[in-house]
Amino acid sequence: MKKLLQNIFSVGNIYRNGKKFKVITVAGLKIKIHKKSKLEKLLARKYDPNLSLKDKKYIIEHQFEQAIGYKPNLDNPKTFNEKLNWLKLNYENSLMSVCADKVRARDYFLEKTGAAPVHLVKQYGIYHRPEEIDFSSLPEQFVLKSNWGSGLQLIVKDKKSLEFEKVKNMMESWLKKESNHYYYSFETGYRDIKPMIVCEELLDFEYKLEFFCFNGKPEMFWIVFDDKTPNTSANFYSLNWEKLPIVDHYPNFDKLIEKPVYFDKMLQFAQNVCKSFPFVRCDFYKTKDSFKFSELTFFHWAGLEKFEPEEWDYKLGEMLTLPASQNGEGGQDCLSDRIQKENSLQTKL
């Protein structure tokens, strides 16, 4: 009778390719149960404010390994990507929440550069809820975007074709905690931003020019063409306008780009806004006869994109001198000590 019942319903384990799986047998049919990995369990908890530093490090290490192909050394980082991920765990600066906010960053830019408002993209409105938007007052073309996300935007080229309820539902999702870009890979700065919806002009620009600033100083830049995947292409340049042999996410382009007459002004603006940060990318739009500020980015590709050739990941890493960690105990070698202290504190509690 017992054996009969086991054939009808039972729970047990089976081994396949050296791995153990839990199996439920129902009326002779064996059903393999998926056992969540540690990473899956931690990702399910990524919105938990009590998620430990050790668990964040575990998630970041695995995201890095999946994206770039090797496990990063976050206790003694050497490459640019490793150092960006070290900053996620060790460095916070309240100004990052100001500058990562697509609303407040504009005022910061004007304050630090003394630039005229003409160097900002025109905004038609800032809203806390989709219901606040009066679409009848907007022009036929515009852009809607989230102030705390990455890629959360809608380009509207013909207002008459909008499905308003569908668009409102989409914007509602932008305001939810799950859309805060911090939770993608713990990019410090996004976490404390209050969500809003921004409506701005649909800008006609030629390309983006984005300065890579290390320890308060612009060192290089890249030019990004088209900005509409899959046709986007990009080249890296030294500040002397010499093309650098780097491929990063986008393929290179062959077009010869002339140095804009106001390049030095853009460079000075980038210099003014980058002084307070170990790394920041200062982005501009190059228009037909001028330029406009775009945004400030603290974690280029979230620190999860390969450089080709790989040696440039190390070269850019050498440009970035890491600050003391937030516990004030020195530079980049102290992450493991912080985790040990955190574990010790949790044990006492």
N, C-alpha and C positions, 0 to 999 in steps of 0.2 A: 504493500500500500504506500509506504514511504517513497519507494522508487517511482511509483506511478505518479504521486503528487509532484515529485521533483521534475518529472517530464512535462507535467501540466504547467507548473509555475515554480521557478527557482531563481536564485541570484547567486552567481559565482564568478570565477575569474578564468580567463583563457590567456594563453601566451602565443604571440605571433611575432616572428622576427625578433625574438628576445625582449619584446615589450608586453607588459601585463595590461589586459583590458577587463573591465567589469562587464558581465553579460547577464541579461535577464532572459530566461527561457519561458516562453508562453506557448502552451499546447505544442511543444516540440520545436518551436521556432526560436532560434537564438538571436537576440537583439543586442548588438554591441553598444555600450553606453560610452559616449565621448566624455573623457575626463579632462576638465579644463586644466590648461597649463598654468604655471605660476604667473606668467606674463598676462594671460587672459584674465585671471582673477584680479591682478593688480590694475589692469586697464579698466575693469568694471568699477574700480574704486577711485579712479583718477580725479573725480570731483569731490572726494572726501577731504575736507580741510585738515584732517588729522593724518593724512598720508605721510609716512615718515620720509626723512631724507634718504634713508637706505632704499626704500621702495621706489622713490623717484629716480634714484641713480640706476636701479635695476631696469626700470622701464626705458630710460634714456639710453643705457648701454645696448639694450636689445633693439631699440629703434635705429640706433646708429649702425649696429652690425647688419641689420636687415637692409638698410639703405646703402651703406658704403662697402660692406663686405668683410669687415674685421671688427673685433671688439676694441673699443677705445680705451685708452689709459687715462681715466679721469682723475687719477691721483697725481700723475705727473704728465700732463698733456704737452704735446709738441706741435701737432698740426693745428692749422686754423680751425678746422671743424671740431677737433677735440677741445680746443680752448673756448670756442663758443658754447659748447655743451657744459664745460666746467663753469662758465659764467652763469648758466641757468641754475646751478646748484649752490653757488658760492657768493653771488653778487646781486645786490638789490640797490636801486637808486630811485628815490621817489620821482625824480625828474623823468625817468623812463616812462612812468605812467602818464605823464603830461605829454611827452613827445611821441608815444605810440598811439595816442588818441588822435584820430584824424580831425577832430574839432579843435582841441586845445593846442595841438602842435603848431597851428598857424600863428597863434598869438606869440608862442615861444619863438618862432622863426622871426617874426617882425621885431620882437623885443631884442633879440640877440644880434640881428644884422642891421637894424635901422632901415630895412628895405621898405619901399613903398607898397601899399596894398595891390598895386598893379601886378606885382610878382606873385600874387596868390590866385588860384583858380576861383572863379566866381561861384559863390554858394547862393542857392535860391531859398534854402530853408534847412533848419535843424529841428528834428521832431523826436519826442519821447515815445509816441505811439503812431502806428500807421493811420489811425483815424484822424490825426491832426493835419494830415496832408490834404490841401486843397488842389487837386490835380487840375482843376479848371484854370487856376492862376499860373500854372507852369507853362513854359514854352513847349513847342512840339518835340524838341529833343533835349534830353538831360540824362544825368546819371544818378541812380540811387545806390547808396552804399551804407554799410555798417561802419561805425567808428571804432570798433574793437575787434574786427575780424581781418582775415586775409582772404581775398578772393570773393568776399561776400558783397557783390555788387550787381546791378542790373543796368545795362546800357540801353536807353530808350531812344530809338531813332525816329519813331513815329508814334506819338502819343495816342492817336486814334485807334491803333491796333492793340492797345493794352487791354488785358483781361484784368480788371481792377481787383476783383476778389482774389484771384490767384496771386497777384502781386502783393496784396495785403497779407495774405497767409504766409507768403515767403518772408516778408519783412518781420512778421511776428516771430518766425523761427530765428531770425537774426538777433532778436532781443533776449532769447533764452540763454541760460548759463552755458549750455552745451556748445553755443556758437562762439564763446569767448576763445580767442586764439591761444590763450595761455594753456588750455587743456589739450591742445594738439601735441605739444612736446615740452610744456612747462617753460615757455618763453617769458621770462620775467619782464614785467612792464604792462602786459595786457591784463593781468589778473585783476587789478583794482580799478579798471576803467568802468565808468557807468555807461551802459549801452544807450546809444542814440542812433537815429537814422539821419543821414545827410543827403541832401539833394543839391547837385552842383551842375555846372554847365558841361556839356559834352565838348571837350576841348579838342580842337584840331591841332595836333602837334606832329612834328617830324620824327622825333625819337626821344628816348629818355637818356639823360646823362646822369650817372650816379657815382658819387665819390665814396671811396672806401677810406674811412678815417680811423687811424690807429693811435690810441693814447693821445687824443686831442689834436691830431694832425692829419690832414688829407695826404695820402701816399700814392693813390692810383685811382682810376675810374673805369667804368665800362659804359659802353653805349649799347642800348637795347632798341632794336628796330621792330616796328610793327606792333608788338605787344599783343598779338592775337595768335595764340597757338593754333595750329602747328606751324605757322609761318614765321614765328619769332626767331630772330637771330641776334647775336651779341658779340662784341669784341672788347677786350681789355686793353687799356692804354696806360703808359706812365704819364706823369704830370707834364712831361715834355712832349706829349702827343705821339709817343712811339708805341706802335702796336706790340702787345705782349703775346707770347705763344701759349695762350690759355683757352681751354674750352670748359665751360661750367654750365651744365644743363642745356643751354641753347647752342646750336651750331654757330660757327663763325660766319661772317659775311665778307664779301670781297670788295664791296663798294668803298671808294676812297672818300673819307669824310674830312672836310675842311674845318679847321679850328674856328669856332664862332668868335666874332669880334669881342663879345662880352664874356668869354671863357674865364678871364681873370676875375671878373666880378662874381661869377658863380663860385669860383674857387674860394674867394674871400668869404662869401656867405657860408660856405660849407665849413671853413675854418672857424668862423664865429660860433656856429651851433654845435660843433663837435667837441669843444674843449672839456666838457664835464664827463666824458664817457670813455671807457677803455676801447670800445669799438662801436661805431655807428656808421650806417650808410646814409648819406644825404642825397636825396633823389630830386632831380629837376626834370621838367618837360622842356624840350627845345622846340619853340614855335617858329613860325616863319620869320618873324622879325624881333623876337625877344626870348624870354624864358620865364618859367613859373615854377615855384616850389611845389613839389609833390608830397613827399613824406619822409620820415626818418625811420630807418629799419635797424634794429639792434641785433638780429640773428639772421644773417644772410642765408636764405633757404633753410632756416631753422637749424643750421649746422649739419644738414643731412644730405648734402649733395656732393658728388665726387668732383674733384678737379683733374683735368687731363692736360699735361702729364701730372702724375701724382706729386712730383717734387714741388709743384707750386702750392700745394696744401701745406707743405713744410715751410716754404719761403714766406707765405703769408702768416704762418704761425710764428715765425721769427720776428715779424713786425709787431706782434701783439704781446706786450708785457702785461701779465695779469696782475690785478691789484691784490691787496690782502683780502683774505676771505672775510665774511661778515662777522666771524667770531674774533677777528683782530689778531689772529695767531700766525701771521705770515702769509705767504703767497700760495702757489698752486699745489704744494705738497701736503696740505692739511685736511683734505676731504675725508680721508679714512679716519683721522683723529676725531673729526666732528661726528661721524657716524658712530664711532665707539662711545663717545660721550652721550649721544642720543640714546643708544642702546642701554647704557649704564643708568641713565635717568629713568627710562621706561621700566627697567628692572626694579629700581627703588620704589617707583609708584605702584 
